[in-house]
Amino acid sequence: MSMIAERNMLLRKQIELPVGLRLATDEFREGWNFVQSADAKKLEKKVQSHGWNLLKIADGTQACGVGETSEEAVSSALRLALLRMSAYFNAVEIEYIELTQYPWFFLARVRVCQYRVQQSATQIVSDESIPLPSAPRRRRLPLDAEVLYPGFGSSMPQIKEMLVSSRPEQMSAQ
């Protein structure tokens, strides 16, 4: 397996490429191959020389991974980032890798940019292919919270009352 580094390109194994385009690749995992000695710009030039296009569709996807070695951590993070990708995207570029070493493990943060190799210069992107930013869940009590949780929040006024009423007693004792 090739050493994972920034600016590496990965292609899906089942990618449709222009006739006559030969790319040297190494197998990575789970349906993806490394493109040897090619970043996005080099790959774009090769694809365009055959009349096809390499389009950057969306912003990058970030993932984290851990491992006993830095290589295992990066590989784990990259695997998670690739699992989150829609089948619509058939190429990715590793934008950056950030490693943090802890006493017993490594933590890697990886960001990949999503690309599509296609014959047409324009193509409509379906809504499900572009990842949407996740919104935080809002937690609210149900409208009938008093019925479901009859004692919820009732002890706070009592505690406050006890604290207020005990102050004069403590003052008079001194």
Secondary structure, DSSP 4 states (H G I P E B T S, - for coil): -PPP-TT-EEEETT----TT----EEEEETTEEEETT--HHHHHHHHHTTT-EEEEEEEEEEEEEEESSHHHHHHHHHHHHHHTS-TT--EEEEEEEEEEE-SS-EEEEEEEEEEEEESSS--PPPGGGSPPPPPPPPP---TTHHHH-TTTT-HHHHHHHHHHHHHHHHHHH-
